[in-house]
């Protein structure tokens, strides 16, 4: 009777709680059998030292992450075979259910570990004539008698052009278009695409073989007319649109991987309007996050699985985890959580400050800024700031704004350029007056942490150091990158400089200082 009571209480508690869904690319988890499909450095018991000792370290590290992450459903990528999924279930008995799929000749596949009952599975074939990648795993779950689907993706890497990822997106979009519009589903996994891929891939001609069209943005419709789908309009669009949960985080926190120190978002959780429609399963807004305890991420470095460097004769060092960080989000079937967008609307206020603009991804209606002061100007680019408020950048079309004057402005649209918040479209309502002390709004580098993202778009002064390879060294091991689109403005190696008026700007997860004019810096002591 006592055991039955405990089971009953556990069941009631489980049904009352939200549930967590996560995604984790574990980075090349292979067994110790030679199947002739492994990557060369994972052929067991060779000079690469993929052996029992390193295998044990690898699986123990994966298990540690999954225990600490404690998600109810975990989408896994880069798993060699079903036997490894079964081994994970054995080591993680809380996960009673699993699924897995890969092509027979492929090195790796995708799978789910789940505490929630799996009803069935199927795979979406995405094949090419000359290349072999991975199918998409479609798994149907049952939670509290409610059915929903999760699609586990591992799209082709950027060793190939965007056309390959377009095909994955089209197959996925075709499949979900057969589902009722109010059906609950989640797109998850390693899409090998930044959430803002339409911006990040255009400068790479090898990737951009699709005339600017991307799978994750234009095919899955996470954007319409180059504007992200947001909370404000996800229920108002007739197209089958999707919301990318990366938008829930501040721009400087958007990363699940780091490449050469720069942030990237290859892993995504993408959801349809059905998860906001007040019916069965609901997404809990702002619950999306990156799992990054210090053993996985520290000092701007992801603690990946370690191997010796070099293209050939790689050797496992027996430490580290993955080059990806897990991502997760919470969902609910509780009635109190199914009205999420209305709750957000109640909490929102009319945007009247520059600080508020940093909380928005786009504007669905114009907002008005009073007494915005132009504190810096370079041709048609300006930085404006309000007293006791933040600063923001207007990248172009600002010739009519005069340095040292204040204005009432109508802000029509904003933009996020690789992490930097900008005003994209605006109108001048009133020119107010000349502000003689506008330089008092500059920030002294001695008084602030210039690496803190809250100072993005501020003008900093009195920043001193020595220049080495386009970096300003403030001490032997502390530096900030200096950038200018006019290369002749960049100081030479070994020069000691003082930045008199520098634009603090975030770029792909790092702070840098931008100079626009010769008067921005002073060379020498």
N, C-alpha and C positions, 0 to 999 in steps of 0.2 A: 504493500500500500504506500509506504514511504517513497519507494523508488518511482512508483507511478505518479505520485504527487510532484516529485522533483521534475520528472519528465514533462508533466502538464505545465508547471510553472515556466520551465525553459521554453516550451513551445509558445506559450502566451507572450513571453518576453521577446522572443525572436520575431513573432508576428507584429509586435507593437513597435519595433525599432525600425529606423532607417537601415538601408543596406548599402554597402560600399562596393563599387566596381573599380578595378584598377587595371593598368596595363604595364607590362615590364618586358622589355627586350633584354634577355639575360646575356647576350653576346656569346654566341657560338658554344652551346652546350652539347658536347658530343660524348658518346660512350667509348668503351675500350675495345670495340669490335671493329675490324677492318671490313667495311662494306663497299669499298671502292667508290664511294660517293663523298667521302670527307674532304674538307680542305686539307692541303698537304701538311700543314702544321698540326693537324689533329689525327693524322695516321698514328695509331697507338704504338708505343714502345719503340720509337725511333729517336733520332738525334734531337728532335724537337722537344723530347721529354714530356709528351702527353702520356702520362703513365698513371698508375693507381694512386700514387701520392698526390699528384696535381689534380686528378679527377676528384678525389675526396675533398680537397680544399675547395674546388669549384662548386661542388654540390652543397657542401656545408655552408658556403657563403650565400648561395641562392636561397637555401632554406632559412637562413638567418633573416634575409631581407623579407621573405614572404611571411615569416612569423611576425616580424615587427610591423610590417605593413598591415597585416590582419584584415585583408579585404574579404568580402563574401564571394566575389567572383574575380578571378585574375586572368586576364588575357596575356598569354606568354608568346613570345616570338623567339626564333633562333633555337629551337629544340630539335635535336636530330631525329628522334623517333618516339613511338608510343611507349616503348619500354622505359624510357627516361621519365615520361609522364607518370607511369605507374610507380616508378621509384620515388618520385616526388610525393605522390599520394601516400605511399608507405611511410615516408618521413614526416608527412604533414597530415595526420589522421583526421584533422578537422575538415579536410576537404574530402567529402564522400563521393564526389562526382568529378569526372574529367572528360574531355573530348580532345581529339587531335586529328590533324590532316596534313599530308604533304604529298607531292608527286613522287612516284617510286624512284626516279633517277635524280631527284633533288637532294641537296645536302641537308637542308633544314626545313622545318615546318612550323605550324602554329597550333596552339592548343589552349584550352581553358582548364583551370582548377576551380571547383565551385563547392560551396557549402549549400547552395540552393539547387533544388532538383532540376536536372536536365531532362527535358521531354524528348527532344530529338536533335539530330544534326544533319546538315548537308553542306556540300562544298560548292562554291561558285568557281567554275573553271575560267581561268584567264591564261590563255596560252599563245605562244608566238612561234613562228616557223623556225627561228634559229636560236632562240634563247629560252631557258627554263627558269621560272621563278617559283611562286607559291600560289596555291589557290586561296580564296577567301573562305574562312570557316564561319558558317551561319549556324548558330546554336540557339535553340528555343528553351527558355527557362520557365519554371512555374514557381511563383512566390505568392503565398497566401491566396491560392486559387486564381491568381492573375498571371496570364501568359505574356511574355515579352521576348524579343530577340536581341541578341548581341552579335555583331559581325566583326570577327577578328581579322585584321588586315596586316599584311607585311608587303608593301608595294616595292617595286624595284628601286635600288639605290640610285644615286646620282652619278654612277658610272655610265648611265644611259640617259638619253634625252627625255623630255617631259612627255613625249608621245606614248611612252610605255606606261607611265602613270595615268595618262588620260584614259587608256584602255581599261585599267582597273576601275577608275572612277565611273566610266560609262557602264561597265558590267554591274557595278554596285548600284548605280542609280536606276538601271533598268530593272533590277531585282526588287528594290524597295518601292518602285512605282507600281508594282503589282499588289502591294499591301494596301489595305484600307488606309485612308488619310489619318484616321485617329488611332492606328495601330502603334503600339509603343515599341521602339527599337533604338539601339545605340550602335554607332559606328566607332570602332576603337582600334588601337594598334599603332604600329610603326608605318606611317604613310610615306616616310622619307620625303616629306613635304613640310615646309614651314607653314604655320597658320596663315601667314601673309605671303605665300609663295609667289603670288602675282607681282609682288614688289621685289622680292629677293633674287629671283632667278633671271630677271630680264637682262642683267648685265653679262650673263654667261651664255654666249651663243651656242655652245654645245648643248646646254640644257634647253634653251628656248628654241626648240625646233617646231613649235606649234603656234607661232605668230602671237605670242603673249597669252595664250589660253592655258590655264592650269587645271589639273584634275580636281584638286582639293577646293579651289575657289569657284571657278566658273562652271564646272560640271556637277559637283555636289551642291552648288549654289549656297556656299557659305558667304558669298558676296553677290550683290546685284548691282550692276553699273559701277563696279569697282568700289562699292561701299559695303562694309561688313553687315551681315544680318545681326541685329542686336535684340535685346529684350523688348525694346520699344516697337519693333516692327515684325517680330517673328510670326505673330498670329494674324498679320494684316496682308500677307503676300499670297497671291494665288498660286505661284510656283511651289514646287516641292523643295522648300528651302531648308537650311540647317544652320544651327548655331554652334560655333566652335568654342569650347569651354575655355580656351586660352584667354579669351576676352575677359574672363572673370578676374584675371590677375593684373596688377600694375605691369606696364610694359617691361620694366627692368627685371621682373621676376618671371618672364616668359622664356623658360628654357628647360629642356630635359636632356640636353647634351651640350657639350662645348667643343668647338672645333677651332684650334689655334687661339683659344681664349675668348672666342666670340660665341654668343648665345645662339642656339638653334632649337627648333621645336619639331623634330621629326615625328614625335609621338603625339597623338591627338585623341580626344574624346569629342565626338560630334553628335548632336542630337536634333531631332525634328520638332516641329510645333506640337506634336502629340504629347510630348513630355512637359508641356505647359498648359494643356487644355482642360485642366481641373477634373480629369476623369480617373484613370486607373493609376499607372505609375507616373510619378512626378519627379523631375530633377529638383534638388534643393539648391536654389541659387547661391552662388558664391562658395559652394562646398568644394569646388575643384581646386586641386593643389598638386604640388610636386613633392614627392617623398624624398627628402634629402638630409637624413641624419649625418652627423659629422664623419661617420665611417664611410659614407658614400660620396660626400661632397664637402670640400673644405678649401679655403683660400682660392676660390674661383676655379678649382680643379675637380673633375669627376674621377673618382677612384676606380678606373676601369681595370679589367683583367690584364695583368702585366706580361709582356713578352719582350724579348730583346728586339732592338730596332733593326731595320734593314729589310730589304725585299726578300732576300733568300736566307736560309738557315735560321729561321726564327726559332726561339727556344722559350718555353714556358717558365716563368719565374715563381709560380706558385703563390701569387698574392693578387688581391684586387677583386673587383666585382664585375662591373659592366660599363661600357661607354655610354649607356643610357641610364637615366634616373626613372624610377616608377612614377606614374601619374595616377590620380584617383579622383573619384567624385562620389557624392552620396545621392541616393534616390529613396523614394518613399511611396508607400501605398496608403499611408495614413491620411484620412480626410482633412485633417488640419493643415497638411502640407500641400494640398492639391490646388491651392488658390495663390500660388507663389507670385505670379506677375502682378496681381492686384495688390498684394502686400508690398511689393517693390514700389508700385506707383504711389501708394500712400506715403511711403517713406521719403520719396523724392521731393525736392523743393525746386522752385524756379532757380535756374542757374544765373547768378549775378556776379560771380567772382571768377578770376582767372584760375584760382585753385580748383573750382568746380569743373572747369574744362578738362583738367587732368583725370577726372573720374569718368569721362565719356570717351567712347570710341568714335562716335560720330554724332552729329546733331540732326534730329528729326524736325526740329523747328529752330528758327533763329533765336539767339539770346542777345542780351544787351549789356555792354560793359560801360560803366560810367567812370570818367576821370582816369583814363588809361594814358600813362605818360610814356613818350618815346624816349628811352634811355640810351639807345644806340642805333645808328643808321649806317648802312653801307649800300649806296645806290638805291635799289628798290627793296632791300631787305632791312627789316627793323626788329628790334626787341622792345616790347612794351611791358610796362609793369604798373601796378596800382600800389599805393602806399599800404603797408601791412598786408600785402598779398604777394603771390608769386609773379614771376616773369614768364613771358611766352614769346615765341619766335613767329614772325610773319615772313615767310621765305621769299615772296615776290609780290609785285603789284602794289608796293607800298611807297611809291615815289612821292605821293601827295602828303604823306605824313612827315612832319618836320621834327628834327631832333630837338628835344627840350621843350616840346609842347604837349599839352594834355588834350584828350579827345573823348567824346562819347561815340562808341562804335557799336555797330550791329554785326555780330558774328554769325555768319551763315553756315560755315562748315569748318571742321578741324580735320587733322590728318596726323597719322603716326608714321614717321619715316624711320624705320629700323630702330624704333624705341624713342625717337625724339618727337615730342608733341609740338605741332605747328598749327597756326591758323591758315586755312587754305583759301577761304573766301570771306570777304568782309565789306562793309560800307561805312563811310564816315558820316556820322549824323551831325556832329557839332565839333568845331575847333574851339576849345575853351580858353586857354591862356598859356602864356609862356611860363615855364617852370625853371627858375634860375638855379635851383639846387638839385637838379635831376641826378647829378653825379653822386649825391648822398645816398642814392638807391643802389649803388654798386656795393658789392660785398668784398670785404678785405680778406684775402686768403689766409691771413694769420688767425682770423676769428672763426673760420668754418672748416669743416671736413669737405674738401673739394671732391671727394669720391662718393659722397652721399648723394643719391639720386634726387633727393628733395630739392637740391640746388640746380637741377636741370634748367637750362635757358637763362640762368642769371649771368650778369656781367661781373666778373671777378677782377680784382686789381691787386697789385703788390704781390704777385706770384713769382718767386725767384728760384732759379736753378741753373743747371748746366745741361746743354743739349747734347744728346747722343742718339743718332739714328731716328730722328723725328720724335724723340721722347724727351720730356723735360724732367731730369732727375732732381728731386727735391732732397734726396739723400742717396747713399750708396745703393739701397735696395728699394727705394720708393720713387715711382715716376708716374707721369701722366702723359698720354700721347698728345702731340701738337699736330693740328691739321689745318691746312689752308688749301683752297682750290687754286690758289696762285702760288705755284711752287717756288717762285723767286722770293716769296715772303718768308719762307721757312728758314730759320736761323741755321747756321752751319754747325757741324760737329765740333764740340769743344768750346763753343761760345757760352759765356755766362750772360744770362738775360733776365730782365724783369718784364713780366707781362703786365701792362698798364690797364688794358681793357680786353679781356679774353672772354669769349662766349663758352660757358660750360655746357657741354652737350653730351647726351648719352648716345651710344652707337653700339647696337648688338650686344647689350649687356655690360658695356664698359663706359666709363666717363672719359671724355677727352676735352681739350680746350681748343677752340677754333679762333684763328686770327684772320682778319679781313683786310687790314690796312697797315702800312709801315708804322703808323703812329700807335698801333696796338702794343708794340714792344719797344724796350730800350735795351741796347746791347752794351755790355760792360758793367762794371761795378757801380 
